[in-house]
Amino acid sequence: MKTIKIILGLTLIAGLLFNCSADDTPKGEGIYNNPNLSGIYVQEDQMGRPAVNTVFVSSDSKDMFNVTVPSDQNAAFQSMFQANLEALSPAYANNGDTNALGLDAATFTSVLATDVLNVSLDGTTTFYDGTNVLTGRALADDVITVELLLIFGGEDFTENPGLSNDNVDANDKPFLTSFPYLASPW
């Protein structure tokens, strides 16, 4: 195992030494120096909020959802999201329950169906911190647990405790305090 790590490390160093330069002047001809941008580009996938697409979009509609612009997603997919939410958490369908945000099934799925990551430009950036909701996403935000709580936790996060937590409370390594912020690989 140690030999593999050494080989991988040397390969990375060699790649950096022989392929990187501080000189931004294009050299030679080719696709990297003169890219052809005249073609038609198509969006293949989107996932503004982790797990939303995976859970609420039916398998036969995934391709269509992935290429639908966010401004059209609510009209096209909200009813599917609501049907899937009510199937996953019958309290929404049977009792007209709301989640901890006070949102009923129709309102909550209207928020989810437009699969974009909102960003607060003048406040706290978080997926959910007890006060702020969907104002962005910090690396340490426990996004999956928040989504499980909003789907299964009921009005005060106490319903269905076995379904309301993924039990992954932190990253396996600390995040960095400066760019690129992500934890270093194992």
C-alpha positions in Angstrom: 0.0 0.0 0.0 2.9 2.4 0.9 4.4 1.7 -2.5 1.2 2.6 -4.3 1.0 5.9 -2.4 4.6 6.7 -3.3 4.0 6.0 -7.0 0.8 8.0 -7.0 2.6 10.9 -5.3 5.5 10.8 -7.7 3.1 10.7 -10.6 1.3 13.7 -9.4 4.5 15.6 -8.8 5.8 14.7 -12.3 2.5 15.8 -13.8 2.7 19.1 -12.1 6.3 19.7 -12.9 6.0 18.9 -16.6 2.5 20.2 -17.4 2.2 23.4 -15.4 3.6 26.8 -16.2 3.2 30.3 -14.9 3.3 31.5 -18.5 -0.3 32.2 -19.7 0.9 32.9 -23.3 -0.7 30.3 -25.6 1.8 28.2 -27.4 1.3 26.2 -30.5 -2.0 25.2 -32.2 -4.7 22.9 -31.1 -7.9 22.4 -29.3 -6.6 23.8 -25.9 -5.3 27.0 -27.4 -8.0 27.6 -30.0 -11.1 25.9 -28.7 -14.0 25.7 -31.2 -17.0 27.1 -29.3 -19.3 27.2 -32.4 -21.2 23.9 -31.5 -24.4 23.4 -29.7 -24.1 22.7 -26.0 -26.7 20.8 -24.0 -27.1 20.6 -20.3 -26.9 17.0 -19.2 -27.5 17.0 -15.5 -28.3 19.3 -12.6 -28.4 19.0 -8.9 -28.7 22.3 -7.1 -29.8 20.6 -4.0 -28.3 17.2 -3.2 -30.8 14.3 -3.3 -33.8 16.3 -4.5 -33.5 15.2 -8.1 -32.6 11.6 -6.9 -35.6 11.3 -4.6 -38.4 13.3 -6.1 -38.0 12.8 -9.9 -39.4 9.6 -11.2 -36.8 7.5 -13.1 -38.6 7.9 -16.5 -38.5 11.7 -16.1 -34.9 12.2 -15.0 -33.5 13.1 -18.4 -36.3 15.7 -19.0 -35.8 17.2 -15.5 -32.1 17.5 -16.0 -32.4 19.5 -19.2 -35.4 21.7 -18.1 -34.3 25.2 -17.2 -35.0 26.0 -13.5 -37.6 28.7 -14.3 -39.8 26.0 -16.0 -39.2 23.2 -13.4 -41.9 24.1 -11.0 -44.7 24.1 -13.6 -43.4 20.9 -15.1 -42.6 18.8 -12.1 -44.2 20.2 -8.9 -47.1 17.7 -9.1 -44.7 14.8 -9.5 -42.7 16.0 -6.5 -45.9 16.3 -4.4 -47.1 12.9 -5.3 -43.7 11.4 -4.4 -43.5 13.4 -1.2 -47.0 12.2 -0.1 -46.0 8.6 -0.9 -42.8 8.9 1.1 -44.4 10.7 4.1 -48.2 9.9 4.2 -48.7 12.5 7.0 -48.6 15.1 4.3 -51.3 13.4 2.3 -53.5 12.1 5.1 -53.4 14.8 7.6 -52.4 17.8 5.6 -49.4 18.2 7.9 -46.8 20.8 7.5 -43.1 20.5 8.1 -41.0 22.5 10.6 -41.0 25.4 8.2 -44.8 25.5 8.2 -45.0 24.4 4.6 -47.7 22.0 3.5 -47.0 19.4 0.7 -47.9 21.7 -2.2 -45.9 24.6 -0.9 -42.9 22.6 0.1 -42.7 20.8 -3.2 -43.0 24.1 -5.1 -39.8 25.2 -3.3 -38.1 21.9 -4.1 -39.2 21.5 -7.7 -37.1 24.5 -8.7 -33.8 22.8 -8.2 -31.4 25.7 -7.7 -29.1 26.5 -4.8 -30.1 30.0 -3.5 -27.5 32.3 -2.1 -28.0 35.0 0.4 -26.0 38.1 -0.6 -26.5 39.9 2.6 -27.0 37.3 5.3 -26.0 33.9 6.6 -25.3 31.3 3.9 -26.6 28.0 5.1 -28.8 25.2 4.0 -30.5 25.3 7.5 -29.2 26.5 10.8 -32.3 26.6 12.9 -33.3 30.1 11.7 -32.1 30.6 8.1 -33.4 28.2 5.5 -32.1 27.6 2.0 -30.0 30.7 1.9 -27.1 28.9 0.4 -24.9 26.1 1.6 -21.8 26.0 3.7 -19.5 23.0 3.4 -20.3 21.8 6.9 -24.1 21.9 6.5 -25.7 18.6 7.1 -27.8 18.8 3.9 -29.1 15.2 3.8 -30.3 15.3 7.5 -32.0 18.7 6.9 -33.8 17.2 3.9 -34.8 14.1 5.8 -36.1 16.3 8.7 -38.2 18.4 6.4 -39.6 15.3 4.7 -40.2 13.0 7.7 -39.7 15.1 10.8 -43.1 16.8 11.0 -43.8 20.2 12.4 -41.2 20.0 15.2 -38.7 17.4 13.9 -40.0 14.7 16.3 -42.0 12.5 13.9 -40.3 9.4 12.4 -37.0 9.8 14.2 -35.6 6.7 12.5 -36.1 8.3 9.1 -35.1 11.9 10.0 -31.3 11.5 10.3 -28.6 10.0 8.1 -26.3 9.8 11.2 -23.4 11.4 9.4 -22.7 14.4 11.6 -19.5 15.7 10.2 -17.0 15.4 7.4 -14.4 12.7 8.0 -11.6 15.3 7.9 -11.7 19.0 8.9 -12.3 21.5 6.2 -9.5 23.9 5.4 -9.8 27.5 6.5 -8.6 28.9 3.2 -9.2 28.2 -0.5 -10.0 25.5 -1.7 -11.7 24.9 1.7 -12.3 21.2 0.9 -10.6 18.7 3.2 -7.4 17.2 1.7 -7.8 13.6 0.3 -7.1 10.7 2.5 
